Amino acid sequence: MTKLVEDEDFYFNDDGLMIFTAHFLKKRGFCCQSGCTHCPYGVHEKYDPSYPIELQTFDGDESDYMDHESDEEQD
């Protein structure tokens, strides 16, 4: 397991919460559909934190939120 690097993979906001960077989320290779602040897959633009994630729907299928480039690198 690779260690996280502060200011590259995450930072702490003013409330002391750990926030993942777009760099880390892209490197992870998939979208968790949790509405991450720096989501490189665009889900944060459609996410409503006041509504349960299980009841939210996102346009497209799950493959829209996968990093196809990282899939190719693993082959």
Secondary structure, DSSP 4 states (H G I P E B T S, - for coil): -PPP-BTTTEEE-TTS-EEE-HHHHHHHTB---S--TT-TTSGGGT--TTS-GGG---SS-GGGGB-HHHHHHH-
